[in-house]
Amino acid sequence: MREMSYKKGANGSRFVLFVDGLDEITNKENRDGLIDNLKNIQEIEGPQRLRVLVTSRTETNASIIAKIAQYPCYELLPLLKN
């Protein structure tokens, strides 16, 4: 994955970046690159201005698990049936 160019957002603005389907990126280098780019963007903006929410199926790749382990991870449970 090529390195992403990013310009800092407008002063005072706050935003959330949603990335759905991390597990659907089958190429490991592309997936690693996306995780690195998201981390870089968050470091530029700071956690007070930018929240990043990434969805994925349960991950089994050890290197990906190591990269995302530093962030809060949550498991969504199925809705209860009546």
C-alpha positions as CSV (number, residue, x, y, z in Angstrom):
1,M,0.0,0.0,0.0
2,R,1.4,3.4,-0.9
3,E,1.9,6.0,1.8
4,M,-1.1,8.3,2.2
5,S,-0.8,12.0,2.0
6,Y,-2.9,13.9,4.6
7,K,-3.5,17.5,5.5
8,K,-4.5,18.5,9.0
9,G,-8.3,19.3,9.3
10,A,-9.8,22.7,9.9
11,N,-9.0,24.3,13.2
12,G,-11.4,23.5,16.0
13,S,-13.3,20.8,14.1
14,R,-13.8,17.3,15.6
15,F,-14.7,14.2,13.6
16,V,-15.1,10.5,13.5
17,L,-13.6,8.3,10.8
18,F,-15.4,5.0,10.2
19,V,-13.5,2.2,8.4
20,D,-15.7,-0.9,7.8
21,G,-14.4,-4.3,6.9
22,L,-10.7,-4.4,7.8
23,D,-10.8,-8.1,7.4
24,E,-11.8,-7.8,3.8
25,I,-8.4,-6.4,2.8
26,T,-6.8,-9.8,2.0
27,N,-3.3,-8.5,1.2
28,K,-1.4,-8.4,4.5
29,E,0.8,-5.5,3.4
30,N,-2.2,-3.4,2.4
31,R,-3.9,-4.1,5.7
32,D,-0.8,-3.3,7.6
33,G,-0.4,-0.1,5.6
34,L,-4.0,1.0,6.3
35,I,-3.5,0.5,10.0
36,D,-0.3,2.5,9.9
37,N,-2.0,5.3,7.9
38,L,-4.9,5.5,10.4
39,K,-2.4,5.7,13.3
40,N,-0.5,8.5,11.5
41,I,-3.7,10.4,10.9
42,Q,-4.7,10.1,14.5
43,E,-1.3,11.2,15.7
44,I,-1.5,14.3,13.4
45,E,-5.0,15.3,14.6
46,G,-4.8,14.1,18.2
47,P,-7.4,12.0,20.1
48,Q,-9.4,15.0,21.2
49,R,-10.2,15.9,17.6
50,L,-10.3,12.5,15.8
51,R,-11.8,9.2,16.7
52,V,-11.2,6.2,14.5
53,L,-13.6,3.3,14.5
54,V,-12.6,0.2,12.6
55,T,-14.8,-2.9,12.1
56,S,-13.6,-6.4,11.3
57,R,-14.4,-10.0,11.8
58,T,-12.4,-11.7,14.5
59,E,-8.7,-11.5,13.5
60,T,-6.4,-14.5,13.6
61,N,-3.2,-13.0,12.0
62,A,-0.7,-12.5,14.9
63,S,0.9,-9.5,13.4
64,I,-2.4,-7.7,12.9
65,I,-3.5,-8.6,16.4
66,A,-0.2,-7.1,17.7
67,K,-0.8,-3.9,15.8
68,I,-4.4,-3.4,17.0
69,A,-3.8,-4.6,20.6
70,Q,-2.8,-1.2,21.7
71,Y,-6.3,0.1,21.0
72,P,-9.5,-0.7,22.8
73,C,-11.2,-3.6,21.1
74,Y,-14.8,-4.7,21.6
75,E,-16.7,-7.8,20.5
76,L,-20.3,-7.3,19.4
77,L,-22.6,-10.0,20.6
78,P,-25.7,-11.2,18.6
79,L,-29.0,-9.7,19.5
80,L,-31.2,-11.9,21.7
81,K,-34.1,-13.6,20.1
82,N,-37.5,-13.5,22.0
